[in-house]
Amino acid sequence: MRQILFQIGPLKFYSYGLMLGISFALGIYVSLWRAKREQVSQDQIFTIAVGIVISALLGSKILHLLIHIRNIIESPLSMFKNFGGGFVFLGGLLTAMLFLVIMDRYYRIGILRMFDIFTPGLALGLGLTRIGCFLSGCCFGLPTTKPWGVIFPEGSFAFKQYHGAVPVHPTQLYSSLNGFLLFILLLLFLKFVGKRFHGQLFAIFISCYSVFRFLVEFIRGDAGRGIYFGLYTSQILSILLFFLGVGILVWKSFISRDYLETTVYL
């Protein structure tokens, strides 16, 4: 854990913010590359990408505040405590998707086509951002006796919650590995199979990610994630996104058979 990577005078460079910035930068670069392969204007995609960054940050923060709405109602000033932290990935994903739907009305690129363009960069960014979570000490797991359990230092969120140095699941690194593996999976799919219809990459990613996110929530240990109907907020959203992804695959593959004339490869 290393919340502050380095400091130049009074200027502090926080690990989470730095990894988030790198993830956005590389995600945009990958998206521009995919736009070229999809024969879509890179200028348009860059403009949309800037909006995605803003909307994703807002959505991530808004969902975090909604999860903690009861505490905010009881103590309104608590929402400003550590306002620079507390972001929920699925909240950012949903608002980014909504932003793309809105932008498609202007650029007319095709919503599923745009989803595919940004999906590989999203997977890569997820892997990088979760490293920032690990360095920051948030999003930690439940106590474990596994040999790879991580002990976070005094002053960390895990240390405070468990009242001492307790080995916990490094769920941040599990999530990071998942993001990198999904990124590689998408590249291998494009290389050896190829995209047959718009929305295929997005559907594969969101289906796989939703399953992982649903399962990893069972070993997350950080408190205050919101529980409804016996499930965490992220698990409920994961179920909805899973059916969205599977629905796109089934509809495009077996019902509409809306295949592209030319397969899109890596």
N, C-alpha and C positions, 0 to 999 in steps of 0.2 A: 504494500500500500504506500502510495506517495501522492498525496493530494496536490501538493505544489511541486512541480517538476523542477523549476528553477526560478530564480528571482534576479532581476536587474534593477538595482536601487529599490524604489518603492513599488516597482511593477512586478506583480506575481503572475506566473504562468501556471494555471491550474491544469492538471492532467486530463480531467474530463472535458473541459472546454477545448483543450488542444486537440484531443482525439476526435471530438465532435466536429471541429473545424476541418481536420484532415479528412474525415469521412465524407463531409459535404463536398470538399474539393475533388476528391478522387471519384466520388459518386457522379458528380457533374461531368468529369472527364470521360468516364465510362459511358455515360448516357449520350454524350456527343459522338462518341465512337459508334454506339449502337444506332444513333440517328442516321449516320452516314450509311450504314449497312441497310437500314430500312428505307433509305432514299427520302428522308425527311429533312427539312431545312435545319441546319445546326444552329443558326441564329434564333429561330423560333424556339428550339429546345432549350437553348441557353437562357432565354428570357423566361420560359416556363420554369426552368430549374431554380432560378433565383426566387420565384414566387413559392416554389415547393419548400425551399429552405425556411422561408418566413412562416408559411402556413403550418409546416411540420413542428416548428418550435412552439408556435401558439397552441396547436392542438395537443402537443405533449404536456404543456403546462396546464391547459384547461382541464384535461382529463385528470391530472394529478390533483387539481383543486377540487374537482367534483367528487373524487374518491374520498377526500378529506372534508367534505362539505359540512358534516356534523361538527367537527372541531372548529371550523371557520365560523359557523353560526354561533357557537358558544363563545368563541374568542376571535372576533374579526381581524384583529391585528396579527394573529398567528399566520395568516396567509402571506405576510411580508417577511416572515422569518425564513432565512435561507431561500429567498426567492430565486436566486440564481441556480438553485438545484431543484430536484424534484421534477423529472420529466418521465412521461410514460410513452414508450415506443409506439404502442398501438394507437394512442391518441393522435400522435403525429402522423401515423400511417393513414388513419381515417380522414383527417383534415387534408392531407396531401392528395388523397384520392378524390375528395370533394372538389378541391382546387382544380384538379385535372379535368373533371367533368365540366366545370365552369369555363375553363380555358378552351376546351374542345368546341364550345359554341362559338368561339371567336376564330380559332385557327382551322377548325374542321379537319384535323389530322385523323381523328378516329380515336375514341376513348381507349379501346382495348389495345390499339396500336401504341398509344402513348404509354399505357401501363407496361407493355413489353419493353419499350425503350428504356424506361427508368428502373425496371426490376433488377437487372444485374448489379447496377450501381447501388441499389438499396441493400441488396444482400451483402455486398462488400462493406458498405457503410455500417451495417449492423455489426459485423465482425469487429470492426475497428472501434466503434463506440463502446461496445461492451468491455473492451480492454480499459477504456477510460473509467467505466463503472468499477472495475476491479481496483484500479489505482486509487480511485476516490473512496472505496470502501463501502459503497452502497450496493443494494440489490444482492446481498449475501444470502447464503443458504442456511439450512438447519444444521444443528450440531451433528457431527459424524465421527465414526471411528475409522473411516477409510484412510489408507495411508496418504492419500492426496488431499486430505483435509487441510484447510488453511487457517492459521491463527492470526487474526488481525490485531494490531498493536493497541495499547492503551489510548483511549481518546477516540477510537473508531466507533462507528455505529454498532458493529457486532459486539465489541467489547462492552459498550454501555448496555446493550439489550440483554446480554447473557451474563453481565456482572463479572466479567473476567476473561482470561485468555482461553477461549474454547475453540477447538478445531471445528470448522464449518465447511459445508459444501461450497466450493468456488463456483457458484451458479453463474457468475458473470463470465467466467472462462468457458463454461459449458455453452453459454449463449453465443460467445464470441466464436468458438469452434463451429457451432451450428451455422452461423452466418457465413463463415469462410467456406464450409463444405457446400452450402447451398450455392454460393457463387461459383465454385468449381463445377458443381453439378450442372448449372445452367450453361456454363461454357462448354462442357463436354457434350451436353445435349445439342447445342448449336453446331458443334464441330462434327459429330458423328451421326446425328439424326436430322437436325434442321427443323426450323419452325414451319409448321404447315398452315397455321391459322393465327390471326391476331388474337392476343389474349392468352396464348399457350404458355409463354414463359411466366407471365404473372400468375396464372392458375396453378402451375407446378410449384412455384415459390410459395404462394400463400397457403396452399394445401399442406405442404411439408412443414412450413414454419408454424402453422397453427397447431399441428399435432405436437411438435416439440414444445411450443409455448404452453400448451395445455398441461403437458406432463411435468415440465420443469417447475411449474407453479407449486406442485405438491412438495417440493423440497426447498422452496424459497423460504427464508426465515425472517426477512425484514417485515416489520409490522406495518399496519395501516395501508393494506392494498385493497380494502373493500370486499365484503363478502355478501353475496345475494343468492338466495336459494341454495346455500351450501357450497357455492363456487365463488372463486375470486373473480373480480371484474375482468381481468385479462383472460380468464378461462371462458367466460361467457362470450366475450368478443372473439376469442379464438374459434369457438364452435360456429359462430355466424360466418366468420371469414373462411373456415374450412368448407362449409357448404357452398359458399360463393365460388371458391376455387374449383371444387368438384363439379358444381353446376355448369361452370363455363366449359370445362373439359368434356362433360357429357353432351351438352348442347351442341358444341362446335364439332365434336367427333362423330356423334351418332345420330343427331336429330337434324340440325341444319346442314351439316357437311359443307360448311362454307370455307373450303380450302383455298389457299393461295395458288395462283397460277405458277409461281416460281417459289420454291422453298428457300427460306432465308437461313443462311448458314453463318458461322462464326466470321 
